[in-house]
Amino acid sequence: DRIVRSVLGLGRHPAVRGGVQVLGISYGGSFALLAAADPRLEGRLVQVAVFGAHWDLVGVIQAATTGVSLVSGRRFRWEAHPLAEEIVREQAIGLLPEEARPGVRRSLLGERDPPELHPGGRALVELLSNRDPRRTFELARRLPPETVGFLRRFSPASVAGRISAPVVAIHSTDDPTTP
C-alpha cells in the first residue's frame, strides 16, 4: 500500500510527466510487482523494473530447504546464503499462532511429536523438513489457510495477470538470497 500511495503521490507532482516508473531490488522488487497489480495504479505506471525479485514465496521455501528450484519442471541447483534456510524457517514459524511456535521449533530440532504440536505446526514441520523439491508445493497447500493466504498475498505469481504496465525483470543465476 505504501508503494501504491507513493506512486499516486509522485504522479500528482508537477515535475512528473507521463507516468511513474517503479524500480525494486531483491524482495523490494517483489513488492513493486505486487503494487503494480493494484487497480489504483492502472494506467499510471510507465514501467516496473525489478532485479533479483522472488516470484513465489513457496518457491523460496523450496529452494532454501532443498537446494533446488524447479522452473517449468527443470531443476536448478541453488547455492544459498548459509543463513537462508534458518531465515526462511524463522519467518515461516512466525506465521503461526504464538502458542504453536515452541512445539514447531522443538520438532525441527529433532524432538518427535511434542505433545503440544499444533496441527498447522505439524504441516509446517513437514514442509520445512522436506528435501524433495517436487513435494514442496503440495506440502505448502496443507498449511493453515491464513498461512497459505499470506504466502500467496506476498507472491508476485499470484497477481502477475493483473499487471498491465511493462515489466523488466532481471535476475542473477547465482543470487544467494533469492532463487
ABEGO torsion letter per residue (X at the ends): XAAAAAAAAAAABAABBGEBBBBBBEAAAAAAAAAAABAAABGABABBBBBGBBABAAAAAAAAAAGBBBBGGBBBBBBBBAAAAAAAAAAAAAABBAAAAAAAAAAAAGBBGBAABBAAAAAAAAAAABABAAAAAAAAAABBAAAAAAAAAABAAAAAAABABBBBBBBBAABAABX
